[in-house]
Amino acid sequence: MESAPAAVLAVTGLPVPSEATPEAGEGKRPRPPFGVVLAACLVAAASLIPLGFVAFMTVSTGWDTAAALIFRERTLELLGNTLLLALITVPLCIVLGVGGAWLVERTALRAHRVWAVVLAAPLAIPAFVNSYAWVSAVPRLEGVFSGVLIATLSYYPLVYIPVAATLSRMDPAIEQSAASLGLGAWRTFFRVVLPQLRIAVSGGALLVALHLLAEYGAFAMIRFDTFTTAIMEQYRSTFNGAAGNMLASVLVTVCLVFLVAEARVRGNARYARIGSGAQATPTRLGLGTWQLPAQLALLAVAVLAVGVPLWMTVTWAAQGGAGIWQTADLAGALGASLWLGLLGAIVTTVVAFPLAFLAVRFPGWLSRGLELSNYVTSSMPGIVLALAFVTVALRVIPGVYQTTGLLVAAYVLLFLPRALVNLRAGLAQAPKELEEAAQALGKPPLLAFARVTLRLVAPAAAGGAALVFLAVVNELTATLLLSPLGTRTLATEFWALTSEIDYVRAAPYALVMIALSAPMTYLLFQQSKKAAGQ
């Protein structure tokens, strides 16, 4: 069994544990083109700006001041809130994700193909829209357990999708051998199946944890204080203040701790089937009297995660009537979101290409190091990256502050792995020999590359660009801090209206975001199945 499919983790911007790359053979390896290496190094250098910003601000603040700000009661309170949120939410997401995937992929669940899609559907609803719906349904919703409720319902698909894809590809021969040795269904699951899901589960859990660190709108709406909400408050009250910068340094430290912990849990294990012959078709476990409870449990999850947000949003929209849809503000926000999404997707895909090219054609320590720098940056909360860009822009190049170029640059660093992972997969499936054959027929190298390799990579590039587009449309914190004056996207306009408690006028923006996200979520689900061999 292999690790979580590339298309799945691409949506969250994290690396996929890859198989060992075969050696190119004996002899001296060819050197990568200088221009490609230079471009990749420039991208990697830019990706280190946020980390450098945090380190510089911590050092420049001075140890005494930094220690006083970091070890004060407020910081410990935020740290406690964040860790408590993660300690409760992550296990719940694992239970829902693994349980749902097992029911869909390994049991005789009725309508399992329908449930497979429904359980992935919450990814189409931004977490801050989910929070808006739940606050509408339960106005007194606030505090840590409200945060756990909303975060769990929003993020459990990050575990469910890779685990379901892994289960669908897992060779059932080992399970059959365990059953023949007398192990029952539950003992087989915990002793045989679950250990093989370790990579998918640990990766999904990491994604949930990082989303918890980065989320702002969902927790601000229920008045639950986290590092991100506190940093935003500090930014608004004292721009680039020492207190906000120290909170950012603690947040980045927690983020890096999560990354290291996931790497330790995942380890270097690979679960791959080696041998001749076709993989056996798994025998679905009969549910018997558990069929109805299983159906009711999945229905409850679907109602809470999808039904409540859609129902409340549609209800608010219905109260406003047709008039709330016929506004220039909605059309302008939609146009700005589409423009920024398209621009961000194109630029990110182009920027990711040199890194993907080096990783596939010239694997080695250089390509791995360049990739790692981008993965670390993309896992950092958007508000930290935005603060870094604001500070650097004002101190070094004041003219680029609040320009579209700076905003798009932030999008590139935040969502680069979504394009990079897809491009890597596409380039890996484009045989270099075809390009060499075109050159042997008289085509110049660049022309052969463009006519052969780029055509083969185009579908993967389009898939990566689509995922970046989706991320840009739903991005909130970096857009709030970096967008040019007068620029209003669907996410920022929705946030402005909900901040004014104008839930009726906010409803169309939420529904449009969901409508734009739904096709991309389905694409992600289909890509995960395709990567799993289905």
N, C-alpha and C positions, 0 to 999 in steps of 0.2 A: 504494500500500500504506500502511495506517495503522500507527500505533504499537501496542505491546502492548495487548490489550484491557483495559478497566478492571477486569473481574472477576478478571483474573490478578494484577495488581499490588495489588489490594485485599487479597489474602490476606497480603501482606507489609507493608502499611501505607505504601506510597510513592505519590507522585503519578504520574498517567499523563499523558504529553505529550498535550495536548489540541489539537483543531483551533481555528482562530481563531473567535471568537464574532462572529456578524454584528451589525452595529450595529442598534440599535432604530429607527433612522430619524432624520430631522431633528427638531430641536426639543428642548425640555427633557425630560430623562429624569425619570420619577417617582422620588421618594425612597423608600428602603426603610423599612418600619415601624420605629419607634424601639425597640420591645421586641425585635424580632429582632436589630437591630444590637447592642443592649446585651447580649443573651444571647451572641451570637457573640464580642463583645469580652471578656466574662468568661471564656469558654472559652479564648480565645487567651492571655489573661493567665495563666490557670492553667497552660497548656502551657509557659510560659516559666519556671516555677519551677525545673525541673531545670537549665536553662542558667544561670539567675541564681544557683542554689546553687553550681555549679561556679566561676563567676566570683567570687562573694563569698568562698568558702573559699580560693581562690587568692590573692586580695588580702589577706585577713585573716591568712593564714599569714606574710606578709612575703616580700619578694623573696629575701633571703639564705637563709631556711629552705626556701622553695619551690624555689629553684635547686639547693640541695644535695640535695633529695629527688628532683627531676625528673632531674637529670643524674648521678645515682649509677649504679653498675654494674648494680644490680638492675633499674632502670627500662629501661636500654639492653638488658638481656637480654630483658625482656618485650617490648620494642618489636621486637627482632630476631625473636623467636619469632612474634609476631603478623604482621609483614610477610612473613616467610618462609612462614608458613602461607597467607597470602592470595596471595602470588606463585605458589605451586604449585597451590593448590586452585582458584582462580578460573579459570585457563586450562584445567584439567582439566574443570571443570564446563561451560565453554564448548564444549570439544571434544565431550563426551558429549551436552550439550544440543542443539547444532546438528547434530551427526552423527545422533543419534537422530531429531530432528525431520525432517531431510532424508530419511532412509530411510522414515519413516512417511508423509510427505506428498508426496514427489516421486519415489519409485521404485516399481517393481512388486513390492514386498516382500509375500510371502505372509503372510496373517493380519495385515495392517497395522492393521486396526481394533482387534484384540486388543492388539497391541504399543503402540498409541497410549495405551491405558489403563494397561497394565503399566508403561510408562516413567514415568508420573505417580504411580504407587502409593507410592514411597518417602516422599512428603509426608505420608502417613498414619501414618508411624512417627516419633515424636519422636526427635531426635538423641541424647538421653541414653538412650533405650531401645535405639537402634542400638548405641551404645557398650557398653551392658550386655551385649548379645548377643555382640558381637565379643570382649569381654573374657572372656566365658564360653567362647567357642570357642578363643581364643588368649590364655591367662592372662598371658603375658609382654608383651602389647601395651602399648606406651608410647612417648612421644616424638613428634617432629614428624611423621614419616611415618605413624605410626598416626593422628594427628590429621587428616592429609591424607586418609587412606583413609576414615575415618568421615565427615568433613565432605563429601567429594566424593560419597559414596554417599547422604548425607542431603539435600544441597542442589542437586545438578545439575538436579532438576525445576524449580527456580526459573528456569533458563535454558530448559529444554526446552519448558515449557508456553507461554510467550509467543512463542518462536520458531516452534513448531508452528502456533500460531494465526495468526501473521503469514504463514507460508508458505501456509497454506490459503486466505488471502484475497488473496495476491499475484497480480496479473494476469500470466499466463504469456506475454502478447503480447511483452513485452520479451525474454524468454528465447528465444522463437521467432524473433524478429528477429535476435538474436545468432547463433543456430544457422544461420540462412539466410545470414549473412555469413561462415560458415566456422569459427566458434568451436566447439570440441569441448565435451563435457559438463563436464569439469573446469574449463576456462577460462571457460565460461559461469557456472559456480557461483561462482568466485572473483572474476570481473570484473563480473558482473551481479547474481547473487542475493545474495551475501554483503553487498555495500554496502547493499542494501535492508533488510537485517536489523540494521543498526547500532543503531537505537533499541531494538529488542527485546533484542539481545545486551548492550548497555551497561546497560540497565535490569536485566536478569537478573543480570549480573555484579555490579552494585551491591548487589542484594539478597543475593547470596551473601556478599559482603564484609561487609555489615552483620550478617548472621547469625553470621559468624565472630567479629566483635567482641563480640556479645552472648552467645554460647553459654557456659554454665558447666558444666552437668552432664556433657556428653559429654567435655569435656577434663579435668575433674577426675577422672573415672573412670579415665582412662588416664595420669594423673599428668603431664599436659602443661601447663606453666605459661603462662597468658595473662594479660592485664590483668584480665579478669573473675574468674578463679580467684584471682589475687593480691589483688584488692580484697576478695573474700569472706573470704579468710584474715585480712586486716587488720581487717575489720569484726568478726570473731569474737574476735580477740585484743585489739584496742584500739578500742572503739566510737568512731566518728567521729574517728579519729586523723588527724594531718596527712599521714602517709605514704599512707594509703588515699585521702584526698581529692586528693592530688597525682596519684596513679595515675589517678583518675577524670578529672582535668582533661586528662591526656595522652590518655586513651582517647577523650574527647569531641573533642579536637583531631583525632585520627586519623579519627574518624567524619566530621567536617566536611570534612576533606581528601578523603575518598572521595566525599562528596556533590558537592563542587566539581569533582572530576576527572570524575565521570560526566556532569555537566552540560556540561563542555567537550567530552567525547568525543561526546555525543549531538548537541550543537549545536542549531540551529533548523530543521534540515531536516525536510521532510514528504514522505512518499512516498505520494501519493494518486492514484488513477486518476480522471481528469477526461475526460468524453466521453460520448457516447450509446452505446446498445447494451449488451448483456449481456456480462459478463466471460466470457472463454473458459475452457473446462475444461482444466486442465493435463494434458499428456501424461506419463504416468509413465515414467520411464527404466527400461528393462529391465536387470536385474542379471546375467542370464546365469550364468556360472560363479561370480559373486560372491554368488549367492543363499544358498548354504550358509554361507560365512564371515559374511555379514551376520546370518543367523539365530543362528549360534553366538555372535557378539559380543553381540547383544542378550540372548541367554539368559544369558551370563556376567554382564552387568550386572544382570539381573533376579535371578539367584541371589545375587549379592553384596549387592545393595541391599535385597531383599525376602525372599529365601529363607532366608539365614542368620539375620536377626533373628527371623523367624517360627519357624523350626525350633528355634533355641536357647530361645526363650521358651516354646514349647509343650513342649519337652523338660524344662525346669525345672518347669513346671506339672504335667507328668505324674509327675515324681518325687514331688511333694507329695501327689498323689492328690486325692480329692474334699474332704478336710478343709480344705485351704488356701482353698477357695472359701466355706466355711461359717463365716465369721468376721464378728463385728460390726464390726471395724475396716474391712474391705473395704466393707461396706454403708454405713458412716458416711462413708468417703472418697468413695464414689460419690455419696452424697446431697449432701455438701458441694460436690463438683465441679459437680454438676448445678445446685445452687442458685446458686453463685457464677457459673457460666457463664450461667445464665438471667438473673440480676440484672445482670451486667456487659453482656450483650447488649442488654437493654432500655434500660438507662441510657445506654450508648454510642450507641445508635441515636437516642434522644431528643435527646441533647446534640449529635449531629452534624447534626440537622435544620436549625437556624438557619444554620449554615455552608453547607450544601448549598443552602438556599433563596436566600441572598445570591449564591452563585456562579452559579446558574442564572438567577434572575429579575433580579438587579441586578449583572451582571458589571462589574468595574472594579478599580482599584488596592486599594480597601479589602478586597474579598472575596478577592483574590489574596494580599494580605498576611496576612490572618487564616488562610487555608488553609496558607500556607507555614510559619507558626509551628507549626502542629500537625504538619505533615509532618516538620519538623526534630526535634521532640521525639520523635515515634514512632520515628524512626530511631536514637535513642540507646539504648544497652543498658539493659535493665530494671533492672540492679543500680544504675546511676547514678540513675535516676529514683526507685528505692526509697530509696536513701540520702538523696536530697534530701527526700523526703516524711517520712522518719524525723526528720531534723534540724529541718525546719520545724515539724513537728507538736510535737516536744518543746519547742522554743523559743517557739512562738507559741500553739499550742492543745494543751497536753499531754493533754487529755481525749480527743482523737481518735486517739491513738497505739494501734496494735493493735486497731482497730475495723474492722468490715466496711465502713463508709463510706469509710475511708481506703484500704482495699485496692481497693474498686471504683473509687475516683477514679484510682488508679494504672492499673487496667485501662483506664479510659476514655482516658487520655492515651496509653497504649501502643498501643491498637488502634483509636483513633478513625478513622483513614483507611480501615479496612476497611469501616466503615459509611458513611463520607462518600462514597467513590467510588461505591458502589452507589446511595446516595440521589441523588447528582448525576445519574447515568444515568437513574434513575426519574423525577425531576422534569423532566429535559430531554425525556422522552417523554410528558409530561403537558401537552397544549396549554393555555395560559392562556386561550385563547378559550372553551373549554368552561366554565371557571369564570366568565368574564364573562357567558356566555349564561345560566348559572344565576342570576346576580345580576340580569340583565335580566328574568328571570321572577319576580322578587320575593324571592329568597332573600338573607338577610343575607350579607355577605362571608365571615364566619367559617364560617357554615353551608354556604355554597357551596364553600368551600375543603375543608371536612371531607368533604362528600358526593361531591365530584367529584375533586379533586386527590389527597386522601389515599387514596382507593380505588385510583386508578391507580398510586400510588407504593407501595402495600402490598407487592406482590411483590418489588420491589427492596429495600425496607426489610427484608423477611424474609430475603432472601439475605445482606444485610450483617450482620444480627443472627446468622445461622447461622455466618458466618465468625468473628465476634467470639466467639461461644460456643466454637467449636473452639479458638481461641487461648487463651482463659481456662482451659479444661480442661487444656491442656498446658503452661501457664505455670509456671515453677519459681522463678526467682531473686526476683522481686518478692513472690511468695507466701511464700517462706521468710522474708523480712525483715519483711513487713507483716501477715501473717495474724494474727487474734486468737488468744490463747492457747487451746489445745485444738482449734483448727481444723486438720483434716487433709484434704488433697485427695488425689486419686489420684497426682498428680505428687510432692507432698511426702512422702507415705507410701512411695511407691516409692523415692524418694531416701533416706529414712531406713533402709529395709530393705537397700538395696544398700550403704549406708555401713557397715552391720554385716555385710556379706558374706553376707547371708541371701538368696541369689538365688532359692531355692525359693519363699519366701513373697512375694517381690517380683514373681514372674511373673504372678499374676492381675491386679495393678495395671497391668502393661505391656499385657497382652492387652485389658483393658477400655479403656485409652486408645486402643489401635489400633482397637478395634471402634467407638469413638465418632468417631474421626478419619476412618475410611474413607469413610462416606457424604458427609462434608463435602468430602473430597478429590475424590470423583467429581463432586460438585456444582460445584466449582471448575473441573474439566476441562470439564464440559458448558457452563458459562457462558462459558468461553474460546472454545469452538467456536461458541456462539450469537453471541457478540460478533464473531466472524470471519465471520458470515454463513452458517453451516452448520446 
